[in-house]
Amino acid sequence: MFNLKKKNLKELDLILLFATLILSIYGLIVLYSAQGGDFSAIKTQIASTVIGFILIAVLCTMDLDVIKKSWKVIYAISLALLVMTLFLGRGLDEWGAKSWVYIGSFSIQPSEIVKVGLIFSFAAYIDKYKDKLNEPLILLRVLIFAAIPVGLILLQPDFGTAMVYLFFIAAMLFVAGISWKWIGLFAVIGLVGGYILLTNLSGFRADRIQNFLNPSRDISGSNWQQYQGMIAIGSGMLNGRGFLKGSQSQYGYIPEKETDFIFSVLAEELGFIGAIILVILFTIIIIRLVMIARKSNNTFITIMVTGVAAMIFIHIFENIGMTIGIMPVTGIPLPLLSSGGTFQLICLILIGLALTASMQKSYRDPDLLDYETMNVIDPKLVSNSKKLANKSQV
C-alpha cells in the first residue's frame, strides 16, 4: 500500500498543493469573520484542515494500483453508510433532509464521505469495462452501479447532493468515452425527468424554484436569504466594507452565513477584489486537476481525477451561482470555505488523491506481467532462441 518506489516525487503538482494551502488559509480567515470573530467557533474547521493536510501527505506515499484493488470494499462501505443514514439520520425538520448522523456531540454527513468512495470505486469499475463501455448490457451495469448511491441519497431526501453526484458521474462517463448516442439519449431522459420533478415539487423546494424564476418574489419570507446575500455582495463594491465590518454579515441579516452563504460574507467585507482572488484560486485548482487527468496514461487515474475536478467545480458553480442569483438556492457548501468539518476533510482527501495520482508511475496490469519479479532478458538468450526457431523451421 505504501510504496515510494511507485512515486515520482519530481512530478508532485506543487501548484495544486500550494493553491489548496492558500485557499484553505483564506477560507479560515473568511470563516472567522462569518462567525463574528469567535475563534472557538472555527476550532473544528482548523482541526479538519490540519488533519486533511496530514492525510494528503499520507496519500502521497500510497500506491494507487494497490488501493484500487479494494474498490469493492470501498463501494460496499459507501452503501452501508448511506443505508445507515436512512435509519439514523437527523436534520429533516431543520434542513429538509436527514443527512446527518450524530456520534455523541459530533455530527458527520455520510453523503459527503461517500463522494470519495464513489469517485474512487466508480473509476475502478469503469476502468474494468473500459473497452466494452458502450455495449448496452455493460453500460447498464455501470449505470446501476452509480445509480444505487444516488437513489439512497434521494431517499433522505437530499436533492442538492444528488445533483452533485449526477454531475460528476456524468463527467466521469464522458471522459471514459461513452458514445454520443448514449449521451443524447440520457440528455433527453434527463430533461423529461427534470421537468416532471420540477412540476411536482412542493413546500420549500417549490419556493426555491419560484424564487429563482422571480427574484423579487417573497423577499421577506422564503426568498429572504438569497435577497440579503445579494445585498451584501452588492454593498461590498470594489474594496469591501472591511474585515469584520460587514453590516449584513455581522448583524445577522444573512442566514447560514458560515455555510451556504459564506461567499456573501467574503464579497461584502473584501469586495470584488477579494472575490476575484477566490475565483482565481479555484480556477488554478480546477485547471491543475484537469491537467493531471489529461497527462496520465492510466485510465483509472484519468477518470478518478476527472471525478474530483467535476465534484469541486459543481460545488463552486452552484454555491457562488445561488448567492449571485443565477442558480436556485440549495444546501451546497463552498469547498474549503464553508463551515463543516466533514466536507472540509473530504475536499482535502480528494485533492490528496489527485496529488498522489500526479506522482504515480506507469500503470501496471497485474493480469499481464509481474513487475516485481521481472528481470532484464539476456540478449544472448534472445539470439539463441532465434537460432533454435530457425532450425525448427528448416
N, C-alpha and C positions, 0 to 999 in steps of 0.2 A: 504493500500500500504506500509506504513512504520510500521513495526511490529517487534520489537526486541525480542518479545516472540517466534517468529519463528526462531530465530537465536541462534546458539550455538557458542558464541564468542571464546570458547576454541578451536574450530575446524578451526578457521581462518588460512589459509595457509600462515604463516609468511614468509616461504622460498620463495614462489612465490612473495609475496609483496615486500620483500627486494631485490630480484633479479631484479624485474621490476624497482625499485627505482634506484639501482646501474646502471643498463643498461641505464636508462633514462639520468642520470647524465653523464655517459660515452659518450652517444650519443651527448649530448650538447657540450661536450669538443671537440669531433671529428668534429662536425658541425662548431664550432667556427673556427677551423683550415681550414676547407674546404672553409669557407667564407673569408679566408685571414686575420683572426684576427679582423674582423669587428663585434663588439658586437651588433651594431644596426641591423645587418642582421639576427640575431638569436632571436630577441625580440619576434617575433610571435611564434617561436618554444618554447621559455621559457614559454610564456603565455599559450599556448596549453597544455604544460606539467603540469603546476600548476593547470589549470582548470581540466585536466584529473584526477589528484590525488584527487581533491576535489570531483569529480563525483564518483570516486572509493569509497570514504568514504560514500557518499550518497547511492550508490548502496548497500553497505554492511548493510544498515538498512532496505532494501526493501524486501518484501515478494514475492518471485518468483511465488508462487502459485496464488497470486493475479494479478501480472503483466501478467502472462501467459494468463489470460482471455482476454487480449487486443490484442491478436495476429492478429486478423482480421484487426483491425485498423492500427497496425504497418505494416502489409503487404500492405494495401491499400496506406498508406503514402509512402512506399518504391516505389511502382509502380508509384505513382504520381510524385515523384522526378525524376525517370528515364524518364518518358514521358516529363516532363518539360525540361529536359536536351536536348532532341532531338530538341526542338524548340528554346531554349535559350542558348544552349551550345556553347562554343567557344574553339578554340585550334586546329581545323582541319588542318590549314595551318602550325602551329608551331610544333605540336606534332603528327599529323596524326589522331586525334580523337577529336571530340567536346565534351569533357568530363567535362569542367569547366564552372561553372555559376558564373558570376560576380555580386556582390552586392556592388555598389559604387566602392571603391578601393580594396575591399576584394574579394577573389575568393574561391569557395568551389567546391569539386568534389563529386557530389551526389552519384556516384557509390561506393565511399568509405563509405559513411554514410549508404547506403543500405546493406552493408555487415553485419552490426549489425542487421538491421531489418530482413533480410532474414534468417540469422542464428537462430535468436530467433523465428520468426514465422514458419519457416520450421521445427524446432524441435518440436514446439507445434502441427503442422499439422501431422507430422509423429506419434507423441505420440497418437493423436486422433485415428489413424488407425493402431496402432502397432500390434494388433492381427490379422489383415487382410492384412498386407502389401504386402504379396506375391500373393494375389488374383489379377488377371490381370487388372480388372477394377479399383480397388483401387490403385494399383501401377501406372496405367496410370494417375489417378487424381493427385497423389503425384508428378509424373514426370512433368506434365503440370504446377503444382504449382511452381516448381523450374525453369522450362524452360522459363516462361514468362519474369522474370527479366533478365535472361541470354540473351534472344533474344533482349531485349531492349538495352542491353549493346553492343551487336554485331552490332546494327544499328548505333552506334555512329561514326565510328566502333572502338571498343577497344578490340582487340583480347586477349591482355595480361591479362586484368582484367577478361574477360570472362573465360579464362583458370583457373584463381584463383577460381572463383565461381564454376566451374565444379569440381575442385579438392575437395573443402570442402563439396560440395553437395554429391559427391560420398562417401567420408569418413563418412558422417552422415548416409547415406543409409546403408553402410556396417555395421556400429555399430548397427543400428536399426534391423539388422537381415535379410536383403534381401537375397533371395535364390541364391545359386551358379549358378543355371541355368540362372537366370536373369543377374547375373554378367558376365557370359560367353557371353551371347547374346549382352549385352551392350559393352563388350570389342571388339567384332567383329565389331559392328556398329561404335564404336569409331575409330578403326583402319582404316576402309574403309572411314569413313568421314574425318579423319585426312589426309589420303592420297589424297583424292580429293581436300581438302582445300589447302594442300601444293603445289600440282601440278598446282593450279590455282591462286597462289599468284602473285602479280605484284608490281612494284615500290619498295619502301624501305623495305617492308615486305619480298619480294623475295630476296633482297640483304642480309637481316639479316640471312636468312636460308642458302644461298650460302656461306656467310662469316663463318657461324658456321661449315659447312661441309669442308670448305677450309680456315683455319685461315690466311694464307698468301695472300689471295685474297684482292686486292684493299685496302691495308693498308694506303694509302694516301687519300682515299676517304671514301666510306661507312663503311669501317672497321677501320677507324682511332680511333674511340672512344674506342673500345674494345682492340685494339692493344696498345694504350697508357696506358690504365688501367692495362694491364698485365705487361707492362714495369715498371710501378710504383710499382706493387706488388712485382715483382722480385727484384727491387732495394732496397726494404726495408730490405731484408735479415732477420737476427735474431732479432736485436735490433731496426731497423728502422733508418731513417735519422735524426730523432729528431722532436719534436713538432714544427710545423710551418716552418719546414726546408725541406720539400719535394720539389724537383725540378719539378717533373711532376705536382704535385697538385698546388703548389704556383705560377707557371709561366704559368698557363692556358693551359697546354697540354691536360688535361683531360676534355672533355665536360661533362656537367651535373654532375660535381664532388660533388656537395652538395646534389644531389638527388639519381639518379640511380647508380652512381659510387662512392658513399661515402666509400665503402669498400676499394677501391683502395687507397684513401687518408689515411685511417687508417693503412693499411698494409705497405704503403710506409714510413710513419712517425713513426709508433710504431712497425713496423716489425712483424715477425712471432709471437713473444710473445704477442703483442697487439691483433693480430688476434685470437690467441688461447683463450685469455681472453674473447673476444667477443663470440666465439663459445661456450665456457663453460657456459657463462651466458644464451645464447639462449637455450642450452641443458637443463639447470636447469629449465627454464620456460616451455619448452615443456614437460619434464618429470613430473613436478608438475601438469600441466594441464591434462595429461593422467591419473595421479593418482587420481585426483578429479573425472574425468569421470568414472573411474573403481570403485571407492569407493562408489559412490552414488547408492542407490537402487531405485532412481527416474529416470524413462526412459527419461523424458523430460530433466532433468539436464544432464544426460549422453550424450544424443545426442547433446545438445546445446554446452557443453564444448568440445566435440569432434570436433564440427564445428570451435570453437575458436582455438583449437590446430592445426587443419588442415590448417586454413587460415594463421596463423602465420608461420607455418612450410613451406608452399609452397612459401611464400614471401621470407623467409630466403634462401631456397634452390635455387630458381630461381635467386634472386639478386646476391648472392655470386657466384653461378654457372656461371652466364654470365660474371662476372668480371674475373674469372679464366679460362674461355674458354670451360667449359663443358656444357653450355646451350646457346641457341641463345639470342641475346640482345633483351630485352623487356623493357617497361617502368614501371617495377615493383619495388617499393621502398623497402628499408630495414627497417623493423619495429624498431621504437624507435631511429633510427639514421638519416634516410633521411629527408631532409627538406620538410616540408609540414604540416601545422597546422591541416588540416582535418584528414590526415592519422594518425598523432600523437595522436590526440584526440580519434579517433576510436579504435586504438590499446589499449589505456588505458581503454576505456569503456568496450571493450571485456574482458580484464583481470579483470576488476571490476566485470563483470557478473560471471566470473569463481570464483572469491573470495567470492562473496555473495552466490554462489552455494555451496562452500565448507562449509559454515556455516548453510545452510538450514536444518531445522529439518525435521522429517519424512514427507513423501508425504501424502497429504490429497486429497481424491477424493470427491468433493462436491456432486456428484451424489449418494454417498453411505451413508455417515454419516455427521452430523452437529457437528463438533468437538467443536465448540464454546459453544454449549448449552448442550452437552452430560454430564451426571452426572454418578458418580460411582453407580453401582447397589448394592442394599442392599442384602447381602447373604440370609437373611430371606425370601425375596421375591422370590428368586430362589428356595429355598426349598419348599415354599408353592406352587409354580407353579408346581413343580414336583408331589406334593401330589394330586393337582387337576387333573393333567394329568393321574395319576394312577387310581383315582376314576372314571374318564370318561371312562377309558379302561375297568374297571370292569362293 
